Amino acid sequence: TLTGGSGSVSIFASTLQSDLQTALKKHELKLYYQPQFDSMNNCIGAEALLRWKHPVCGNIYPPLVCQLAMEGDFLELMERYIFEIAFNDVQALIGKLPENFRISVNVTGKTIQNEEFQDFLTDLMNRWRLPEKLLCIEITEQASLCVSDKFISKISELKKCGYTFAIDDFSMGHTSIAYLKTNLFDEVKLDGSLVKDMMSNERCKDIINSIAMLSQTLDFHVLAEYVETKEQREALMQLGCNQYQGYLYSPAISLEALAKVIQGK
């Protein structure tokens, strides 16, 4: 762990963790949004990404923020905070969004299995009344996800409530493939290593093509992250992947900047 030792690194991490708790209480954590595009260059969605600017250390690496929250046992509290911000932000975009636009918000596999968090999501949707399928819950940390009958039932209820679901870092591994048997997921996001290595590794291309063909049969969308060059995008398009996210298009941007991207400005 980062904070469990007695060395200088652990002491620094513990200080950061305390500062993070304070920032959370003061509502100092922000969301930026990385736009997503289709093969026709239409902005079809955006992923909400956490940003924390420490007063001394500057911008803190988001995975480090999550690790500190997890070790401090307040990750779920932070995830609730993120969803609250996202719902508030999305409400400000209502009326400006194209049809079938989606905002993806990350949640860990452990948290999404918590019944209290599931009830929180239901209450949130009932309170804000966002359009159906506008908010996509993107599940990270697949390894901690236990797909039981009870879990399937609860997620099905959330889908009826208006949410859609995506699975992050999808590959052809047993863990990933097992989730497709449930019909819970509307979208899979390709494992980043597949996209990063595809131009130098034909096997990556074969795997991406196989996932794309599966998506047509099982009716889910495939989105590629880390798309940084036109050559990558063209190759992905030929392999059957038609939705993209990455620096070729845009980094994560503010809500105001996202609104301009959506409007084509």
Number of C-alpha atoms within 10 A of each C-alpha: 9 15 19 12 12 10 10 9 13 15 15 14 19 20 12 19 22 15 14 23 17 12 15 18 12 9 11 13 18 17 21 20 24 23 25 24 20 16 14 8 12 15 24 19 27 23 22 25 18 22 17 18 15 15 8 6 8 9 11 14 12 13 10 14 18 19 16 23 20 15 15 15 11 14 19 19 15 21 20 17 16 22 21 14 17 24 19 12 15 17 14 13 14 12 7 11 17 14 8 11 16 24 24 23 24 21 19 19 18 16 20 22 20 13 12 11 16 18 12 14 20 18 13 16 18 12 10 13 13 18 14 16 19 20 23 25 28 24 23 20 13 17 10 12 18 14 14 11 10 11 17 16 13 17 21 15 14 19 20 13 18 18 24 24 21 24 24 21 19 25 21 14 8 8 13 17 13 11 17 17 10 12 12 18 23 21 21 25 20 24 19 17 13 22 22 17 14 19 15 9 12 11 13 18 20 14 17 26 18 15 23 23 16 15 19 12 9 14 13 18 19 24 23 27 21 18 21 17 12 11 11 19 21 13 15 25 16 12 18 17 24 20 25 28 26 18 15 14 18 17 13 22 18 14 19 13 14 22 16 11 15 19 12 9 8
